[in-house]
Amino acid sequence: MKRILFTISAVMLAATASMAQTPTITNGTYEAWVAPSGLYQLERPTAWYATDDVLDNQVGPFLIISGMPFTPQKQLYKSADKYEGDYCAKIMTKNFGDTLKAVPALFTNAKPNLNLVAFLQAQNGGNVNPMDLFTYTNGTPMYGKRADSVTAYINAPASNHDTGLAFVLAYKKITADSMALIGEGFTMVPPNAGGYQKYIVPVMYNSSSNTATDTLVVGFVSAASASDTATGYYVNNTMFIDKVELFWSAGTSSLKGIPSQNLGFTVYPNPAKDYVIFEQKVTAPQRNTLVIYNTLGQVMHQETISGVQKQIDLSHYAQGTYFYEVYNEKATAKQVGKFIK
């Protein structure tokens, strides 16, 4: 069994028209739904897609014809357990049989397409990483503007075992039929007894990229990593998702990204040894997003922090310099700095 931590990799997208319009996450409140259809009566919000359709209708028949076991499953549900409005999207990890075993649900605003090569390579690997199995078409057109962040309200029940994931991929058109990944962001979604929480996914752009975004892919995964190395992903690990919103820069003058300012954080000890503490000098706790990365630009840690003090374990960090960014709740400002281990 593989214990997988999601990594975001570049994927191919269809070209989208560029017009002077406002970029919007279509149906981000999940009030509009396509009627259940097909042999398995799968359902989905309008302009949103899940992997159960591809697994049941493309992967399943291939496995059955090849003589391998496959159990059709539903991973996406229309739920009244919402944050606001009437409905939300509910996704769940399901067991598709002894060939694929437990597969986390991948739910996005772009249509997933099966990568047959990756699928065949995964056959002997046990639990399947959905991000390796799919490429995407469609997504949210940005009309020449630059995506700054995406927010979502997510309920990951305390009964969950695995940690979920919210991610954003920003693309720039290179040719008429190809796109390049120029920015990305992700936020882990651990089990939480507090019901719906607001999660911020700031988009971090390549240092060489000083351009607008053409297409944005927003997605959620019911389990980003398997918490049990023996059994893999836990079946029925669940996420309720509602009110997904996009924040973007209005013009080319804002292409430098989110402005830096002092958000009141003190970082100590510095130099650090076993841990580092992020402490915010405020009278009331605020929700912020913390990102730590190394000198190569690789993200070492990212999470939403809501207390006035957060201790980060550095036991698995090599000696060296590390940089951090702390985004405020609306991702309109960030505090930046560095520490040494």
ZAMARGU-4260 file (C-alpha; in steps of 0.2 Angstrom, whole numbers, plus 5000, padded with zeros to 4 digits):
<rodrens>
0) 5000/5000/5000 | 5006/5017/4996 | 5006/5031/5008 | 5003/5046/4997 | 5005/5065/5000
5) 4998/5074/4986 | 5009/5084/4974 | 5002/5096/4961 | 5009/5093/4944 | 5007/5102/4928
10) 4992/5096/4917 | 4986/5101/4899 | 4971/5112/4898 | 4959/5117/4883 | 4961/5135/4877
15) 4948/5148/4883 | 4943/5164/4875 | 4950/5180/4882 | 4938/5194/4884 | 4936/5210/4895
20) 4925/5201/4908 | 4925/5197/4927 | 4932/5180/4931 | 4920/5170/4942 | 4919/5153/4949
25) 4903/5146/4941 | 4891/5139/4953 | 4903/5141/4968 | 4888/5139/4980 | 4882/5123/4972
30) 4864/5128/4971 | 4862/5122/4953 | 4864/5103/4949 | 4863/5092/4934 | 4850/5079/4935
35) 4856/5061/4940 | 4860/5051/4924 | 4868/5036/4917 | 4868/5018/4924 | 4874/5023/4941
40) 4863/5039/4942 | 4878/5050/4946 | 4875/5068/4950 | 4885/5084/4950 | 4884/5103/4952
45) 4882/5112/4936 | 4900/5116/4929 | 4908/5105/4942 | 4915/5087/4940 | 4920/5072/4950
50) 4930/5057/4947 | 4916/5044/4950 | 4910/5047/4933 | 4927/5043/4925 | 4930/5028/4936
55) 4913/5020/4934 | 4911/5024/4915 | 4928/5022/4909 | 4940/5014/4921 | 4927/5001/4927
60) 4923/4994/4909 | 4941/4992/4905 | 4945/4983/4921 | 4930/4971/4919 | 4935/4967/4901
65) 4952/4964/4907 | 4946/4951/4920 | 4950/4962/4935 | 4938/4966/4949 | 4929/4982/4950
70) 4915/4989/4961 | 4906/5004/4954 | 4904/5018/4967 | 4896/5035/4970 | 4908/5048/4977
75) 4899/5065/4974 | 4882/5069/4983 | 4870/5083/4983 | 4869/5087/5002 | 4858/5099/5012
80) 4871/5099/5026 | 4876/5116/5019 | 4885/5132/5025 | 4873/5143/5017 | 4859/5142/5004
85) 4850/5125/5001 | 4864/5113/4995 | 4883/5109/4996 | 4894/5097/4988 | 4898/5081/4998
90) 4913/5070/4992 | 4919/5054/5000 | 4933/5041/4998 | 4926/5025/4991 | 4932/5007/4988
95) 4931/5002/4970 | 4936/4984/4972 | 4952/4974/4974 | 4960/4982/4959 | 4959/5000/4963
100) 4955/4998/4982 | 4950/5014/4991 | 4951/5029/4980 | 4949/5047/4986 | 4936/5058/4977
105) 4943/5072/4966 | 4931/5086/4963 | 4935/5101/4952 | 4928/5115/4941 | 4937/5107/4927
110) 4932/5091/4918 | 4944/5077/4922 | 4950/5066/4908 | 4958/5049/4911 | 4977/5047/4908
115) 4978/5029/4902 | 4997/5028/4904 | 4996/5033/4922 | 4981/5022/4925 | 4990/5007/4918
120) 5006/5011/4929 | 4995/5012/4944 | 4988/4995/4943 | 5000/4986/4954 | 5002/5000/4966
125) 4987/4998/4977 | 4978/5014/4982 | 4978/5026/4967 | 4983/5044/4968 | 4968/5053/4958
130) 4980/5068/4953 | 4991/5056/4943 | 4976/5048/4934 | 4968/5064/4926 | 4972/5079/4915
135) 4959/5093/4914 | 4949/5103/4901 | 4939/5119/4904 | 4941/5127/4921 | 4938/5146/4925
140) 4943/5158/4912 | 4952/5173/4919 | 4951/5185/4905 | 4969/5191/4906 | 4968/5195/4925
145) 4979/5187/4938 | 4971/5175/4951 | 4977/5179/4969 | 4967/5167/4980 | 4952/5156/4982
150) 4942/5153/4997 | 4930/5139/5002 | 4920/5134/5017 | 4923/5116/5021 | 4917/5104/5034
155) 4929/5089/5037 | 4920/5079/5051 | 4930/5074/5066 | 4926/5056/5062 | 4938/5057/5047
160) 4954/5048/5048 | 4963/5056/5033 | 4967/5074/5029 | 4959/5081/5014 | 4965/5095/5002
165) 4960/5110/4993 | 4970/5116/4978 | 4972/5129/4965 | 4981/5128/4948 | 4985/5144/4938
170) 4989/5142/4919 | 4995/5153/4905 | 4992/5149/4887 | 5008/5144/4877 | 5001/5139/4861
175) 4984/5137/4853 | 4982/5120/4861 | 4993/5119/4876 | 4994/5128/4893 | 5009/5130/4906
180) 5007/5129/4925 | 5013/5146/4931 | 5006/5146/4949 | 4998/5135/4962 | 4992/5133/4980
185) 4986/5121/4992 | 4979/5120/5009 | 4977/5104/5019 | 4960/5100/5027 | 4962/5090/5043
190) 4947/5082/5053 | 4938/5096/5063 | 4924/5095/5076 | 4920/5114/5073 | 4909/5111/5058
195) 4912/5123/5043 | 4928/5132/5042 | 4934/5145/5030 | 4950/5139/5020 | 4961/5151/5010
200) 4971/5145/4996 | 4983/5158/4990 | 4991/5156/4973 | 5010/5156/4973 | 5017/5160/4956
205) 5034/5155/4949 | 5047/5168/4952 | 5049/5170/4933 | 5031/5173/4930 | 5025/5191/4930
210) 5010/5188/4919 | 4991/5186/4920 | 4982/5170/4922 | 4972/5163/4908 | 4963/5148/4916
215) 4961/5143/4934 | 4957/5125/4940 | 4950/5124/4958 | 4949/5107/4966 | 4946/5097/4982
220) 4951/5079/4987 | 4943/5069/5000 | 4960/5062/5006 | 4977/5070/5002 | 4987/5057/5011
225) 4983/5040/5019 | 4985/5040/5038 | 4987/5021/5039 | 5002/5014/5030 | 4995/4996/5032
230) 4977/4999/5025 | 4979/5015/5015 | 4965/5027/5013 | 4950/5026/5024 | 4934/5022/5016
235) 4920/5036/5018 | 4932/5050/5023 | 4921/5064/5019 | 4921/5083/5015 | 4907/5095/5013
240) 4911/5110/5002 | 4902/5126/5000 | 4903/5145/4995 | 4919/5144/4984 | 4925/5162/4979
245) 4939/5169/4968 | 4949/5184/4972 | 4959/5192/4958 | 4970/5207/4953 | 4960/5220/4943
250) 4974/5226/4931 | 4992/5224/4925 | 4998/5236/4938 | 4994/5223/4951 | 5004/5209/4944
255) 5017/5210/4958 | 5005/5200/4968 | 4998/5201/4985 | 5006/5216/4994 | 5017/5213/5009
260) 5014/5221/5026 | 5016/5218/5045 | 5002/5207/5051 | 5009/5207/5069 | 5018/5190/5068
265) 5034/5187/5078 | 5044/5171/5073 | 5055/5163/5086 | 5067/5156/5091 | 5078/5162/5076
270) 5090/5153/5073 | 5078/5138/5078 | 5083/5120/5082 | 5068/5108/5085 | 5053/5120/5082
275) 5049/5137/5077 | 5034/5148/5084 | 5023/5160/5075 | 5015/5172/5087 | 5003/5185/5082
280) 5001/5201/5093 | 4982/5203/5092 | 4968/5205/5105 | 4957/5192/5096 | 4963/5177/5086
285) 4962/5179/5067 | 4962/5166/5053 | 4978/5166/5043 | 4986/5155/5031 | 5005/5150/5034
290) 5016/5144/5020 | 5035/5139/5023 | 5046/5135/5009 | 5065/5131/5007 | 5078/5140/4996
295) 5073/5130/4981 | 5055/5136/4982 | 5048/5119/4988 | 5033/5121/5000 | 5038/5113/5016
300) 5022/5117/5026 | 5006/5125/5023 | 4990/5126/5034 | 4977/5138/5040 | 4980/5144/5058
305) 4967/5153/5069 | 4976/5155/5086 | 4987/5168/5092 | 5002/5156/5093 | 5007/5141/5082
310) 5022/5129/5085 | 5029/5121/5069 | 5040/5105/5071 | 5056/5106/5062 | 5063/5089/5066
315) 5062/5084/5048 | 5069/5100/5041 | 5087/5100/5035 | 5099/5114/5042 | 5097/5129/5032
320) 5087/5145/5028 | 5068/5144/5026 | 5056/5157/5020 | 5038/5160/5026 | 5023/5169/5020
325) 5007/5172/5031 | 4992/5178/5022 | 4977/5187/5031 | 4959/5180/5030 | 4955/5187/5014
330) 4972/5185/5006 | 4973/5203/5003 | 4990/5205/5012 | 5004/5194/5018 | 5019/5195/5030
335) 5035/5188/5024 | 5051/5184/5032 | 5064/5170/5035 | 5071/5159/5049 | 5087/5148/5050
340) 5088/5131/5057
</rodrens>
